[in-house]
């Protein structure tokens, strides 16, 4: 273990190793419930025929190794039929030994042969049997592996983004987050529909199935350690309940909520939302802009769609930009975020950028080489 490893990572590693050896009844119950609700990202799955061929290859390799071991030590074995061992006899002995048939017509008689049987052939026999019953073992191993993945994820996840609702709004929110550089391993989806949670898993996201208005569901998503929460359900009243629950569980996270009606915005603000986006009024304003000024509306849509042309992004001020004016930046600076306050283009304090500032800029994505 590295000396500069983060203390939280050390605690997570220690908790994982401890869980593999022993767990309390409460921890076992929590992991079992999490295993039923949490969907991990889908990993590469080997086709069934390839799995069978792989097992046959491994079994054949173990058999060949056993034949060679017996043949090289053939002087230590006794064949009741002719007293000597050739390559065919060695293959016959290895086959009946690994399959635990054991007719007894060929037996190890020397000390070296018996020693080899104890410490080499017997482990090979166990390995051979494991390969033969690989299907059952794989099911058990996969179940254990899944529990380990979930336990490791729960112990390591912090400062992540929880997205409640994986419908049209939730999917586009996730796409924008990923486009802004947030890794999929830092995004957790919560949805009441199992089919939708499975779809999120297919997209490489961790998903929790359950009612997001209930505390236990959000706790499975580790919301108490999240830094940001996006609430995008189908109904406004559901969004209000989810926001209340999320704010109760996490007092410091930034909560962004999507609702349909403007009249629900004050209620969401009182419930703990930091930002409320009204989809119906936003769509109406865009419709009006498209009608009155299509060019302005297309520009707005371009800015809001990441990667389509011009992108509106927030980033930290670089070391080269510190001490310069916003006009001297390579991209167009729309606003400066300083001490959690937004300084727009009319603010006199925007004359010089400082280290620690963040800038909201309009830029074009760099094409991949």
C-alpha positions as CSV (number, residue, x, y, z in Angstrom):
1,X,0.0,0.0,0.0
2,X,1.3,3.4,-1.0
3,X,2.3,5.8,1.8
4,X,0.5,8.7,0.0
5,X,-2.8,6.8,-0.4
6,X,-5.8,8.8,0.7
7,X,-7.1,7.9,4.2
8,X,-10.6,7.3,2.8
9,X,-9.2,4.8,0.3
10,X,-7.3,3.0,3.0
11,X,-10.5,2.7,5.1
12,X,-12.4,1.5,2.1
13,X,-9.8,-1.2,1.4
14,X,-9.7,-2.3,5.0
15,X,-13.5,-2.5,5.1
16,X,-13.6,-4.6,1.9
17,X,-11.0,-7.0,3.2
18,X,-12.8,-7.3,6.6
19,X,-16.1,-7.9,4.8
20,X,-14.6,-10.9,2.9
21,X,-13.6,-12.5,6.2
22,X,-16.5,-11.6,8.5
23,X,-19.6,-9.4,8.6
24,X,-22.1,-8.5,11.2
25,X,-25.7,-9.5,10.8
26,X,-26.6,-5.9,10.1
27,X,-23.9,-5.5,7.4
28,X,-24.9,-8.8,5.8
29,X,-28.6,-7.7,5.7
30,X,-27.6,-4.3,4.2
31,X,-25.5,-5.9,1.5
32,X,-28.2,-8.4,0.7
33,X,-30.8,-5.6,0.3
34,X,-28.3,-3.5,-1.7
35,X,-27.6,-6.5,-4.0
36,X,-31.3,-6.7,-4.8
37,X,-31.7,-3.0,-5.5
38,X,-28.4,-1.9,-7.0
39,X,-27.6,-2.6,-10.6
40,X,-23.9,-2.4,-11.4
41,X,-22.6,-1.4,-14.9
42,X,-22.6,-4.3,-17.4
43,X,-19.2,-5.9,-17.9
44,X,-18.1,-7.8,-21.0
45,X,-19.8,-11.1,-21.1
46,X,-18.1,-14.2,-22.7
47,X,-20.5,-16.1,-25.1
48,X,-21.6,-19.5,-23.8
49,X,-19.8,-21.5,-26.5
50,X,-16.5,-19.7,-25.7
51,X,-17.0,-20.5,-22.0
52,X,-17.4,-24.2,-22.8
53,X,-14.4,-24.3,-25.1
54,X,-12.3,-22.4,-22.5
55,X,-13.3,-25.0,-19.9
56,X,-12.5,-27.9,-22.2
57,X,-9.1,-26.4,-23.0
58,X,-8.3,-25.9,-19.4
59,X,-9.4,-29.5,-18.5
60,X,-7.3,-30.9,-21.4
61,X,-4.3,-28.8,-20.2
62,X,-4.6,-30.2,-16.7
63,X,-4.9,-33.8,-18.1
64,X,-1.8,-33.4,-20.3
65,X,0.2,-32.0,-17.3
66,X,-0.8,-34.9,-15.2
67,X,0.1,-37.4,-17.9
68,X,3.6,-35.9,-18.3
69,X,4.1,-35.9,-14.5
70,X,3.1,-39.6,-14.3
71,X,5.2,-40.6,-17.3
72,X,8.3,-38.8,-16.1
73,X,8.0,-40.8,-12.8
74,X,6.9,-44.0,-14.4
75,X,9.5,-46.1,-12.5
76,X,7.6,-45.4,-9.3
77,X,4.3,-46.9,-10.5
78,X,3.3,-50.5,-10.8
79,X,0.9,-51.9,-13.5
80,X,-0.8,-55.1,-12.4
81,X,-1.1,-56.3,-16.0
82,X,2.6,-56.1,-17.2
83,X,4.5,-54.4,-14.4
84,X,5.7,-51.4,-16.5
85,X,4.2,-48.1,-17.6
86,X,4.3,-46.6,-21.1
87,X,2.7,-43.3,-22.3
88,X,-0.7,-44.9,-22.9
89,X,-0.7,-46.3,-19.3
90,X,0.3,-42.9,-18.0
91,X,-2.6,-41.3,-19.9
92,X,-5.0,-44.0,-18.6
93,X,-3.9,-43.6,-15.0
94,X,-4.2,-39.8,-15.2
95,X,-7.7,-40.0,-16.7
96,X,-9.1,-42.4,-14.1
97,X,-7.3,-40.5,-11.3
98,X,-8.5,-37.1,-12.2
99,X,-12.1,-38.4,-12.7
100,X,-11.8,-40.1,-9.2
101,X,-12.7,-43.4,-10.8
102,X,-9.6,-45.2,-9.4
103,X,-9.7,-48.8,-10.6
104,X,-6.5,-49.6,-8.6
105,X,-4.8,-51.5,-11.4
106,X,-2.0,-48.9,-11.6
107,X,-0.7,-47.7,-8.3
108,X,2.2,-45.5,-7.0
109,X,4.6,-47.7,-5.1
110,X,7.8,-45.6,-4.7
111,X,8.1,-42.8,-2.1
112,X,8.6,-40.1,-4.9
113,X,5.5,-41.3,-6.7
114,X,3.4,-41.2,-3.6
115,X,4.8,-37.8,-2.7
116,X,3.9,-36.5,-6.1
117,X,0.4,-37.9,-5.8
118,X,-0.1,-36.1,-2.5
119,X,1.2,-32.7,-3.4
120,X,0.8,-32.5,-7.2
121,X,-1.7,-34.9,-8.7
122,X,-4.3,-34.5,-5.9
123,X,-4.5,-30.6,-6.4
124,X,-4.7,-31.3,-10.1
125,X,-7.6,-33.6,-9.5
126,X,-9.4,-30.9,-7.5
127,X,-8.7,-28.4,-10.2
128,X,-10.0,-30.8,-12.9
129,X,-13.2,-31.3,-10.9
130,X,-13.6,-27.6,-10.4
131,X,-13.4,-27.1,-14.2
132,X,-15.9,-29.9,-14.8
133,X,-18.5,-28.4,-12.4
134,X,-17.6,-24.9,-13.6
135,X,-21.2,-23.9,-14.4
136,X,-22.4,-24.3,-10.8
137,X,-19.2,-22.8,-9.5
138,X,-19.5,-19.8,-11.9
139,X,-22.9,-19.0,-10.6
140,X,-21.7,-19.0,-7.0
141,X,-18.6,-17.0,-7.9
142,X,-20.6,-14.5,-9.9
143,X,-22.9,-14.0,-6.9
144,X,-19.9,-13.4,-4.6
145,X,-18.2,-11.2,-7.2
146,X,-21.3,-9.1,-7.5
147,X,-21.6,-8.7,-3.7
148,X,-17.9,-7.7,-3.5
149,X,-18.4,-5.1,-6.3
150,X,-21.4,-3.6,-4.6
151,X,-19.6,-3.5,-1.2
152,X,-16.5,-1.9,-2.7
153,X,-18.6,0.6,-4.6
154,X,-20.6,1.6,-1.5
155,X,-17.4,2.0,0.6
156,X,-15.6,4.1,-2.0
157,X,-18.3,6.3,-3.5
158,X,-18.3,9.9,-2.3
159,X,-18.6,13.4,-3.9
160,X,-20.7,11.8,-6.7
161,X,-23.8,12.9,-8.6
162,X,-27.1,11.2,-7.9
163,X,-29.6,11.4,-10.8
164,X,-33.2,10.6,-9.7
165,X,-35.2,9.6,-12.8
166,X,-33.7,8.1,-15.9
167,X,-36.3,9.3,-18.4
168,X,-35.7,11.8,-21.2
169,X,-34.6,14.5,-18.8
170,X,-32.4,12.2,-16.7
171,X,-30.7,10.7,-19.8
172,X,-29.9,14.0,-21.3
173,X,-28.6,15.3,-17.9
174,X,-26.3,12.3,-17.7
175,X,-25.0,12.8,-21.2
176,X,-24.2,16.5,-20.4
177,X,-22.4,15.5,-17.2
178,X,-20.3,13.0,-19.1
179,X,-19.6,15.5,-21.8
180,X,-18.4,18.0,-19.1
181,X,-15.8,15.4,-18.0
182,X,-17.6,13.7,-15.1
183,X,-16.9,10.0,-15.3
184,X,-19.7,7.5,-15.4
185,X,-18.3,5.9,-12.2
186,X,-19.2,9.1,-10.4
187,X,-22.9,9.1,-11.5
188,X,-25.6,7.0,-9.7
189,X,-29.1,6.7,-11.2
190,X,-32.2,6.1,-9.0
191,X,-35.4,5.0,-10.7
192,X,-38.5,3.1,-9.6
193,X,-38.6,0.9,-12.8
194,X,-36.4,-2.1,-12.9
195,X,-36.3,-2.0,-16.7
196,X,-35.0,1.6,-16.6
197,X,-32.4,0.8,-14.0
198,X,-31.2,-2.1,-16.2
199,X,-31.0,0.3,-19.1
200,X,-28.8,2.6,-17.0
201,X,-26.6,-0.4,-16.2
202,X,-26.3,-1.1,-19.9
203,X,-25.1,2.5,-20.3
204,X,-22.3,1.9,-17.9
205,X,-23.9,3.5,-14.8
206,X,-24.6,2.3,-11.3
207,X,-28.4,2.2,-10.8
208,X,-30.6,1.8,-7.7
209,X,-34.1,0.5,-8.2
210,X,-36.7,1.8,-5.7
211,X,-39.0,4.6,-4.6
212,X,-36.8,7.8,-4.4
213,X,-39.2,9.4,-2.0
214,X,-38.1,6.9,0.7
215,X,-34.9,7.5,2.6
216,X,-33.7,3.9,2.4
217,X,-33.7,4.0,-1.4
218,X,-31.6,7.2,-1.5
219,X,-29.3,5.9,1.1
220,X,-28.5,2.9,-1.1
221,X,-27.4,5.5,-3.7
222,X,-25.1,6.9,-1.0
223,X,-26.8,10.3,-1.3
224,X,-25.6,11.4,2.1
225,X,-22.0,11.5,0.6
226,X,-23.0,13.0,-2.8
227,X,-22.0,16.5,-3.9
228,X,-24.8,17.0,-6.4
229,X,-28.3,15.7,-6.9
230,X,-30.4,16.0,-10.0
231,X,-34.2,15.4,-9.5
232,X,-36.0,14.7,-12.7
233,X,-39.1,12.5,-12.1
234,X,-42.3,12.6,-14.2
235,X,-44.6,14.4,-11.7
236,X,-44.0,17.7,-9.8
237,X,-45.4,16.4,-6.5
238,X,-43.0,13.5,-6.7
239,X,-40.1,15.9,-7.3
240,X,-41.1,17.9,-4.2
241,X,-41.1,14.8,-1.9
242,X,-37.8,13.6,-3.3
243,X,-36.2,17.0,-2.8
244,X,-37.4,17.1,0.8
245,X,-36.0,13.7,1.5
246,X,-32.7,14.4,-0.3
247,X,-32.2,17.7,1.6
248,X,-32.9,15.9,4.9
249,X,-30.3,13.3,4.2
250,X,-27.7,15.7,2.8
251,X,-27.5,19.3,4.0
252,X,-24.6,20.4,1.7
253,X,-25.3,18.9,-1.7
254,X,-26.3,21.1,-4.6
255,X,-29.8,20.0,-5.6
256,X,-31.2,20.8,-9.1
257,X,-34.8,19.9,-9.8
258,X,-36.8,19.8,-13.0
259,X,-40.6,20.5,-12.8
260,X,-43.3,21.1,-15.3
261,X,-45.2,24.1,-13.8
262,X,-43.8,27.5,-12.7
263,X,-46.2,27.6,-9.8
264,X,-44.3,24.8,-8.1
265,X,-41.0,26.6,-8.1
266,X,-41.4,28.4,-4.8
267,X,-42.4,25.1,-3.1
268,X,-39.3,23.4,-4.5
269,X,-37.2,26.2,-3.3
270,X,-38.6,25.9,0.2
271,X,-38.1,22.2,0.1
272,X,-34.4,22.6,-0.3
273,X,-33.7,22.9,-4.1
274,X,-30.9,25.2,-5.1
275,X,-32.0,25.5,-8.7
276,X,-35.4,24.7,-10.3
277,X,-35.8,24.3,-14.0
278,X,-39.3,24.5,-15.4
279,X,-39.6,22.4,-18.5
280,X,-42.9,23.7,-19.8
281,X,-42.0,27.4,-19.5
282,X,-38.5,26.8,-20.9
283,X,-40.0,25.1,-23.9
284,X,-42.5,27.9,-24.3
285,X,-39.8,30.5,-24.3
286,X,-37.8,28.6,-26.9
287,X,-41.0,28.3,-29.0
288,X,-41.4,32.1,-28.8
289,X,-37.7,32.7,-29.6
290,X,-37.9,30.4,-32.6
291,X,-40.9,32.3,-33.9
292,X,-39.6,35.8,-33.3
293,X,-35.9,35.2,-34.0
294,X,-34.9,31.8,-35.3
295,X,-31.2,32.7,-35.3
296,X,-31.2,33.5,-31.6
297,X,-33.1,30.3,-30.8
298,X,-30.7,28.2,-32.8
299,X,-27.8,29.8,-31.0
300,X,-29.3,29.0,-27.6
301,X,-30.0,25.4,-28.6
302,X,-26.4,25.2,-29.9
303,X,-25.1,26.4,-26.5
304,X,-27.3,24.0,-24.6
305,X,-26.4,21.0,-26.7
306,X,-22.9,19.8,-25.7
307,X,-20.6,19.0,-28.6
308,X,-22.9,20.3,-31.3
309,X,-20.9,23.5,-32.0
310,X,-20.5,26.2,-29.4
311,X,-20.4,24.9,-25.8
312,X,-21.2,26.9,-22.7
313,X,-18.9,25.6,-20.0
314,X,-17.5,26.5,-16.6
315,X,-13.9,25.9,-15.9
316,X,-11.1,27.1,-13.5
317,X,-8.8,29.9,-14.4
318,X,-5.5,28.6,-15.6
319,X,-2.1,29.7,-14.3
320,X,-1.4,31.5,-17.6
321,X,-4.7,33.4,-17.4
322,X,-4.3,34.6,-13.8
323,X,-3.6,38.4,-13.8
324,X,-5.0,38.9,-17.3
325,X,-8.3,40.4,-18.3
326,X,-11.1,38.1,-19.5
327,X,-10.7,39.5,-23.0
328,X,-7.2,38.0,-23.2
329,X,-8.5,34.5,-22.8
330,X,-8.5,32.2,-25.8
331,X,-12.3,31.6,-25.5
332,X,-15.1,34.1,-24.9
333,X,-15.7,34.7,-21.2
334,X,-19.3,35.4,-20.4
335,X,-19.1,35.6,-16.6
336,X,-16.6,35.1,-13.8
337,X,-17.4,33.1,-10.6
338,X,-15.5,34.6,-7.6
339,X,-16.3,33.7,-4.0
340,X,-19.5,32.0,-5.1
341,X,-20.7,35.2,-6.8
342,X,-21.3,35.5,-10.5
343,X,-19.7,38.6,-12.1
344,X,-21.3,39.3,-15.5
345,X,-19.8,41.3,-18.3
346,X,-20.9,44.6,-16.8
347,X,-19.3,44.1,-13.4
348,X,-16.3,46.4,-12.8
349,X,-14.5,43.7,-10.8
350,X,-14.0,41.6,-14.0
351,X,-11.0,43.7,-15.0
352,X,-8.5,41.0,-13.8
353,X,-8.7,37.3,-13.3
354,X,-7.5,35.8,-10.1
355,X,-6.1,32.4,-9.2
356,X,-9.1,30.4,-7.8
357,X,-11.6,32.1,-10.1
358,X,-13.8,30.1,-12.4
359,X,-15.0,31.4,-15.7
360,X,-18.1,30.6,-17.8
361,X,-17.0,30.6,-21.4
362,X,-18.3,30.0,-24.9
363,X,-15.9,27.7,-26.7
364,X,-15.8,25.1,-29.4
365,X,-14.9,21.5,-28.8
366,X,-11.5,20.4,-29.9
367,X,-11.9,17.8,-32.7
368,X,-10.4,14.4,-32.0
369,X,-7.2,13.7,-33.9
